[in-house]
Amino acid sequence: VGFERRRASGLGRYRGPEQLAAMRPFRVADILRTMAGIRIIYERGRDLVRMRTMLDYCTPEVFVDGMRMFTDDGDLDRLLYVEDVRAVEVYSPLIPTPPEFLVVGARCGVIVFLTGSRK
């Protein structure tokens, strides 16, 4: 319900269950690879996710099912399994972020994952 409400707002970028099923991603980073403002850095056998700011790239804030998760390097495959991802929301630092995902002092954007069945 929250995902559809936020998607209807037109703010952010979204991948829903149908899009993810069609993509058949192998890693979590594969879901984000084609989204504007996201950069995937391959380093020491890992995909590290970065988001664009006005001046550079940084590690985004991450939420899974409404809970803030901590990743210092952007390796999202350590946080969740790609097959568990039902939907994704991406909010760049240049657009308003929904209040439930605001992090005081954060300078980077936010990536929100919803888990569960894609069916």
N, C-alpha and C positions, 0 to 999 in steps of 0.2 A: 504494500500500500504506500509506504513512504517513498520507495523507489519510483513508482509511477507518478506520484505527486511531484517529486523533485524533477523528474524527466519532463513533465508537462510544463514546468516553469520556464524551460528553454535555457536555463543557465547550466553550464557544465557540459561534459561530453559523457555519453552513456553507451554501454553494451549490455543488451538484455539477453535473456536465456536463448532466444531464437538465433541471435547473432553469434553467440558463443558456440552454440551447437553447430552452426554452419562453418565456423572458423576451425574447429577441432584443434585447439591449441595444445602444444606439447608442454610448454612451461607457462607460468603466470606472466612472465615478461612478454610472451607471444601475444597475449590479449592486448597489451598496451602498446606494442610495437608500431601500430598504424595510427595511433591517436596523436593529434596535433599537440605540440608542446612537451611531448615525452621523448626522452632519449634513453636508449638502452646501451650500456657500456659493458662489453664482455671483458672480464678481468679474472685471471686465474681460474678459469673454468666455470665462472658464475656470471649470470646476467644481473647487472646492477641498474636499477631504475633511477632516472633523474628527471626533474622537471625544469622547464625554462623559466627564468625570472627576467627582469629587465636587463640585467648585466651578465648573468652566467647561468649555470645549471646547479641544482641542489637536490638533496634527498628529500622527497615529500613526506608529509605526515600520512600515516596509513591507519585506516579503521577497518575492522572485520566484524560484521554483524553489529555495528554500533559501538564496539569497544576499540579504544585507541591501542594500537600495537606499536612497539618500538623496534626500529631498525636503524642502526647507525650507518649502514653502508648501502641500503636500498636493495638487498637481496630478498625479494619477496617470495622466492621459492622456499625459503627457510620458515616462512610464516604460515603458508597454507599450500594445499595440493591443488593443482590446476583443475582437476576433475570435480573439486568441491565448489568451485566458483560458479555461482548462478547469475550474477550480474555485477557490473563495475560502473562506478561513477568517478569522474575526474574533474576536479576544480582547480584551475590554474590560479596562481597568486594574483592575477590581473582581473578576476571576476569575483563577485560575491560568493562566499561559501555558506551553505546552510548552517544555521546556528548550532545544530547538534554536532557539527564537525569542526567548529572553530577551536583553534589551539592558541592560547595567549602567547604572543611573542614569536609565533611561527612566521618565517619569511618565505617559505616555499608553499607549494600547493598541497592539495589533499587528494588521496586516492581512497575510495570507499569500495570494499568488497562485500557482497552479500553471498552467503553460502547456502547450499541446499540443492535439491533436485532441479535440473533444467527442464524437466517435463511438466 
